[in-house]
Amino acid sequence: MTGQTKGWIAIAGLGPGRDDLVTPEVSQVLAQATDVIGYIPYVARVAPREGLNLHPTDNRVEIDRALHALQLAAVGARVVVVSSGDPGVFAMASAVFEALENHPEFADAEIRVLPGITAMLAAAAAAGAPLGHDFCAINLSDNLKPWATVEHRLRLAARADFAMAFYNPRSKSRPHQFAECLNILRQECGLDHLITFARAVSTPEQRISTVTLGEATPEMADMRTIVLVGNAATRRVGRYVYTPRSVS
């Protein structure tokens, strides 16, 4: 990240919530930044300082946010676009490259993606090792894709016996869809698969609960919850949940 007149963009993951889970690489680039862009709660996690301009914006304006970053970098700013978790997992890295594709005038922009600890991996670590074998991640929100696509991918993943991690399971605007998700899982997996609800992982409000699919209810999840569903071999050992690394 050098250059006297040309700016740059770093797309950074702030981790799942706890300050000590932000990587040293991300902390270093934030110290070099002139501008920080991101969703309001994520920008709020960045300490203000002299010479740093904070640009918090509301949800669902990711492409506008990304274009703003490209415009600032083009006039010499050192821009950090922040996401929670990892910026490449349902977050801002893809949005920045989409904006770049749509605006070829910024084709020579210097862009770097800085990985972070995802909520999915933090949740799995808090529970034990439920993602210890083949797994997939599915965003249950239908804001950017049809619900029919969500349902199709969910059924195929369950039939393939993947362990699964679900982002954005249940919101106030779509409380019914997670109930549909649970019904699909019961149809495809039966009632005995283990499902873990990991809420506000790595924060003081963290809550981890593991039940069977037969015991799960939609109210166990909200937008601060990562949901982890085991495969047919996933089991408990003491208070932990793990998926064996081998398949018999």
Secondary structure, DSSP 4 states (H G I P E B T S, - for coil): ---SS--EEEEEE-BSS-GGGS-HHHHHHHHH-SEEEEEHHHHTTSPP-TT-EEEEE-TT-HHHHHHHHHHHHHTT-EEEEEESB-TTSSSHHHHHHHHHHH-GGGTT--EEEE----HHHHHHHHHEETTSSSEEEEE---SSS-HHHHHHHHHHHHHTT-EEEEES---TT-THHHHHHHHHHHHHH-S-SEEEEEESTTSTT-EEEEEETTT--GGG--TTEEEEE--TT-EEETTEEE--SS--
